[in-house]
Amino acid sequence: MPHSLAVRPTGQAWGLTDTGLKAIALVSMVLDHIHYFFSHTGCIPLWFSMAGRLAAPLFLFCLVEGYSHTHSRRRYYCKLLAIAAPMGLLLFFMRYGGLLVRPDGFFPTNSMLSTFVLLVYFYLAFDCLASRRGKRVLLGLCLLVFLLAWPFLAGWLTLAFPAAATVVGLLSYTGLPMINLTGDLSTPVLLSGIVLYLARKHRPLQVAALVAVEFGWHFLLVYSQVRTLPDFQPIQMLTTYYEWMGGCLAAPLLLCYNGQRGRGYQRFFYFFYPAHIYLLYALSWLSFLAAG
């Protein structure tokens, strides 16, 4: 993986730094996860989850900034993988082995760091394609085709070689995450991360592309599917099908980004994600037992 010598631009003095955006995203994420883990109590208001829609686009934007301006993309990737892989491994054993699953069958499926790892593979492919050098272009094309074909290839390998199913599953949950239909690794999340990277040199276009993906996928497409339901009311696009709010809420914040890193707190942000996931999960387990 090539090293990057890019330097973060100075930008304007006012506005939000990278650290500021991450802090806002972190608060949004915690609210969302409180609703996610404790919804069984019936005590957590829906707006916690609505506010949580802001987290993913902000973190995806910060991923693009971090990857684009790091002095070592190899090291950046390894840091992500070092946390994403163990979380993915635990998720694998929760899903297929019943390990540490809450008595009601619930377990955390959060895999945003695996999404970041997969996006880094896409970014590397795009960089190779943009290099216009024969071997690197071919490498980028092969990598891009593999990333898109991996879900189908993994399914075929599992069916054709049942003995290899566990190995394929472990790979897809750790070092080779694959595109899913739902969740953190779903197509719209990855598309948001991709357009943010491809338009990274033009901020207004970058933000407009993010809003277009988020609003187009989560509002226009969803509306076209649910508007024919017998009990559908337009207000439900604000109360039930509110996933589209994330990109729209993030847009003004991203336009206020001043291009500065801020204080960083890199280790804190890296380790807070898994720490708060499993802490909230443990607390939700205790609350479930107490209620029972």
N, C-alpha and C positions, 0 to 999 in steps of 0.2 A: 504494500500500500504506500503510495507516494507521500512525501512530506509536503506540508504547505508552508510557504514563507509569507503568506498574506498577513498584513497588519491591519488590525481593526481601525477604521477611519476615525478621525477625531470627532467629526460631527459637531452639532451645535451644543452650546453649554447647557441649555435648558432641556427639559424632557426626561423621559424614563430611560434608565440604563438597562443593560441586560439583566443585572441582578434585580432591579426593580420589577421588570416583567416577570422574572422567575418567582419573586415573592408574591406577586398578585396571583400568578398561576397556582402557586402552592396553597394559598388560602382557599382559592376556588376549588382546588382538587380535594382538600380536606373536607370542605362542606359537602361536596358530591359524595365522597366516600362514607361520610357519616350517614348520609341518606341511604347509600348502598348497603352498608353493613347492618344498619339498625332499622330498616324499613319494616321489619317484622314486628316492631314494637308499636307501630302506628302513631308514634309520637314525633317523628321528624317531618317538618313541613316540606312540601314539594319544592319550594323555592331553593332549598339547599341543592337539589339536583339541577335546577335551572341555572343557578349561579355556577355550578360545576362545569357547564358547557364551555365556559371560558378557558378552562385549564389546557385542554388538548391543543388548540391553535396557538396559544402562547408558548407552550413547551415545544411545539414543532418549530416555531419561529426561532426560538433560542437554540434548538438543535442545529438549524441551518447556520446560524451565526457562529456557534461553537465549532462546527465542522469546517466552515469556510475560513476561519481565522486562527485555528489552532496551529501551533508550530510543529506538531507531529500528529498526523491523522491516524497513524498506526497506534500510537499511545491512546488517542481519543477513543478509537474503536475498542481497544482492549479494556479500557475502563468500563465502557458500556457493557461489553460482553461479560466481564467479570461479575457483574451484578445481575444482568439479565439471564444468564445461563443457569445459575442456581435457582432463581425464582421460577424459571421455566421447568427445571427439573422437578421442583416441588409440585408445581401445577400438574405435571404429567402424572406423578404418583397419586395426587389427590383425585384426578379425573379417572384414572384407569386402575388405581389400586385402593381407592377409598381411604388413603392415608390422611389423618387429621381432618376429616370431613365432619362438619357440624351435625348433630343428631337429626336435624331436619333435612339433611342432604345438601345444604348450602356450603360452598367453598369459594374463595376469592379467585376470580379469573383474570385479574388485572395483569396486563402484559405490555404496558406502554414502553418499557425499556427494550423489550423484544422488537417492538415496532421501530424504535430508534436504530437497532442493529440492522434490521432489514432495510431501512431507509439509507443507512450508510452504504450498504451494498449497491443500492440504486444510484446514489450520488457518485460512487466510484465508477460505475458503468457510464454515467453521463460524462464524467471527467475524461474518461478514456475516449469516448466518442468525439468529444470536443477537441481533443488533442490533434486530430487530423494526421496522426502518424500511423502508418499501416498496421503494425503489430498491436499498438494500443487500441486502435479503432476496432480491430478484430476481437481483442480481448473484451472490450466494452460491449460489443454486440453479443458475444457468446454469454457474457455474464447477464446481460439484460434478458436474453432468451431463456436462460436457465432459471432466473428468478421468476419469470412469468409461467414457466412450464413446471416448476418444482412441485406445486400442489398436485398436478395431474400425474407427474412422474412418481411422486410419493404414493399416491393412490394405486397406481399400477404396480409398483414394487410390492406393496402390501398384499395385493391380490395374487400376484404371480408368485411371490416368494413369502408365504405366511411366516416362515421362520425368521424373516428379516423385519417383520412388522415392528417389533420392539425397538430395534436399532433405528429404523426410519422415524419412528415416533419420537425417540429421544433426540435425534438430530433436529427434527422440526420444532421441538420445544426448547432447544438450547442454541446451537450454533448456526442453524439454518432455518430461521422462522419462515413461515409461509403465509401467503395472503389468505385470509379467512372471509367468510360472508358477514360475520358479525364481530363485535368486540373491538379491542384496540388495534388489531391487525386487519381490520376490514378495509375494503377498497376505498371508501371515502376518506378515511383517516390517512391512508397512504397517498392518495391523490393530493390531499392538502399539503402533506409534507413534500411531495414532488414539485408541485407548482410553486411552493415557497422557495425551493432551491433553484429551480430553473429561472425564476424571475427575481433572484436575489439582488441583482445589480440595479434594479429599478423599483424603488420602494412603492410608489403609488400603484404601479402595475402588479407588484407582488401582493399587495393588500387586496387589490381588486380581484386578482385571480383566486385568492383564498376565499373571499366572499362569494364569488361565482360558484366555486366548487361546493362550499358549505350550503349556500342557499339553494343552488340548483339540485343538489342531491337530497338534502334533508327537508326542503320545503316543496319545491316544484314537483319533484319525483314522488315524494310521499303524498302530497296533496292529490296528484293524479290517481294514486292508488286507493286512497281512503275516502275521496269525496263521494263515491257511489255507495258507501256503506249506509244502511237504512237509518242508523241513529247518528250519523255524522253531522256535526255543527262546525262552521268555520272557526268559531272561538277555540276549538280543540287544537288548532295549529299553534295556539299560545299556551294551552294547558296540558295537552297530551303529547303532541308531536312537536316538541320544542327543541329538538336537537339542532336545528338550523340557527339557533340564537348564538351559538359559540363564535362562529366566524364574524357575525355582525357586531357582537359586543367587543370582539378583539380588535376590529379594524381601527377605531380611533386610538386605542392604546399603541398599536403598532406604528401608526403615523406619528405618534409622539416619541418614538424611540430615537435617542440621540446618537446612536452608534458607539456608545461607550460601554465598556464591560462593567464598570462599577466595582464594588468590593469583591465580587466573585463568590466567596463562600462555597467553592466547588465541592469540597468533600461533604459539606452539610447537605447540599442538594442531592448528591449522589446517594447518600445513605439514608436520607429522610424517606425516600420513596418506599423501599422495602420495609423500613422500620415502622412507619405509620400503618402500612397495609396489615402487617401481622399483629401489631398492637390492637388496632381496631377490630381485627378478626377475633382475637382472643377475648376482647371485651364483649363483643357481640355474642360469643359463645357463652360467656358467663351470664349475660342478660337473658339469653334464651333459656338456660338452665334455671335461672331464678324465676322466670315467668312460668316455667312448667311445673 
